[in-house]
Amino acid sequence: MKRRGYMGKILMVDLEDGSIREETLPDEVYRRCLGGMGLGAHILYHRIPAGADPLGPDNMLGFLPGLLTGTGSLFTGRWMVVGKSPLTGGWGDANCGGTFSPEIKRCGYDGIFLRGISPTPVYLYVDDHTRELRDASVLWGMDTVETEIHLKANAKAAGKRPKVICIGPAGEQVSLISGIATDQGRLAARSGLGAVMGAKRLKAVVLSGQKRITAHNRVEMKRLSRICAKWVRFQPPFIPGPMTALVGALMRIMPAVITQDGLLYKILLKKWGTVSMNQLSPEMGDAPIQNWKGSSRDWGFRKSYSSHPGVFSRRETVKFHCYACPLGCGGICAMEGKYRHTHKPEYETVLSLGGLCLNQDVDSIFYLNELLNRAGMDTISVGHAVAFALECYEAGIISREDTGGLALTWGNSAAMVTLVEQMVRREGFGGVLADGVRQAVYRIGKGSEAFAVLAGGQEPAMHDSRNDPGFALHYSVEPTPGRHTLGAHLYYEMFQLWKVVRGVPKMPPMYFKGSKYRNPRRQAAIGAANSRFMTLVNCSGACMFGAFLGARRFRLFDWLNAATGWDLTPNDYMELAGDIHTLKQAFNVKHGIEPRDFKIGDRALGRPPQTEGANKGRSVEIEAMMTHYWEQFGWNPETGKPDPRVVEKMGHAA
Ligand code: SF4
């Protein structure tokens, strides 16, 4: 057996005729595409015909571990789902932690791909001896937690302890903002790929394998992981929860900032998880408030206090670590009421259902978090849809007559809960919002598009692009628009790539905030380096939070060499990542996307600029940044389209 980190095979499933077959991939494919997202892009670029309906039989879904998953590296247990997105009409992906990812490899595969539409609901079952589609009619209608419990109980009776991913009612109803769940409530939420799974009538994937995952140089893998683990263990005592707001306020006031070392964020994450940012972010201007029209003034310390980090640690009963993660930013929280416990809500969820809607009722956020995890619905998109409706109501575009009697006023948590329950069931006015903001605009009309904050059809995350123009860039130029997990100016500071990669922009120890808004060429170079590096992270199955430790502590490039036996430099890997990124952009062009159409809406760019709050007077010159960013990859600087000959030269021609 070759010791090389990957399994060398993928599984292809046709849901139409029920056929299941293995394909062996040459080493050359891994050399070009690595694994995870890169392998997904390679397969989907070739095999989804141009113009395929995202909800039709020709679309494909792929589930992939990372190249580094299971090899002894750390933070590398994330799995990825890829497909053509019904939200954007282009490349779609979402990734998720938990414990599912290594199981794909233990079953012997670097990816499981499905096409077609099953005539009846099914789930895919794979173990070392069996690969079959099984009847899922009894599961159809169950939520994600019930489904997982049911499938695991069945498998346990047969002596197996499988890992499960599944959709809930939102995916079954083909909600365009639905995702795919695992570990009873962790969601691969973005791009609307739960809808693709629902349209295929695929309820779940159940895996139970025992194959060995190899690495070329296990000793070196361990040495590198020890270096990383040492930095994760470093955890000095830290300030109490509400004091984080003070840090945010200081960051707002200071005209200059120290270039951030991700170790500080690691300390916050290890102590509280992502909710450590609940007060810090709004104070410093990082969190969009009141459907992006409000500011830090509208969500000040007193209002955000109800969701300060300590509130969440008090309810946390146990920490949750994804596979191979020494940090464990997750947790399980106790609740009262209909549900007994929930995965600790993430910062994105708290702010989408909190500050974005001016909702101070933290109990409603806990409840909606569990409700949406069980439904399999993206909390960021749901928060945006609700905030959009609240603003439409305020402007008189919709009335109580339209909402079935609901008074959709800012901060009305009871009305929000009812509305989201309706969205999950696709009932009443909730049905209007159940496919996200873009579809809601089509359904409501009457000038409601003025309140829609979107990038290419995707609701952006809870990081304000007026505060960090890097978010504006990545929301607008990535083949998966509107995503906060692909780059930002702040992320670049923490990745510290200039310490190991030649030719990328260096960060000074300190800089004036205003400099982020000038020199679009430099900002684009920073953005391009972010995109390349995050492509590598996503090909490896790695967690962005691990990467925040910095390139000398989170040894991604060295891990890749030690796992595979290759001898590539960081610059070689960055080059490869650029090709994979180009392939995803080519996928979009093949499917008729005009890259300029992904530009995020004016409100998120500070057009017009805000007149108060942390982002007062700020606006982002996005067009120049987009042009320079496209130049960085050799794409047409006017259109953002790669030359088809470049794709052909890379060996990816269809
Ligand atoms: S840091 Fe958090 S999200 Fe990342 S792998 Fe660890 S537990 Fe999972």
Boltz pocket constraint, residues with backbone or C-beta under 6 A from the ligand:
constraints:
  - pocket:
      binder: B
      contacts: [[A, 75], [A, 77], [A, 97], [A, 98], [A, 320], [A, 321], [A, 322], [A, 323], [A, 325], [A, 326], [A, 327], [A, 328], [A, 329], [A, 330], [A, 543], [A, 544], [A, 545], [A, 546]]
      max_distance: 6.0
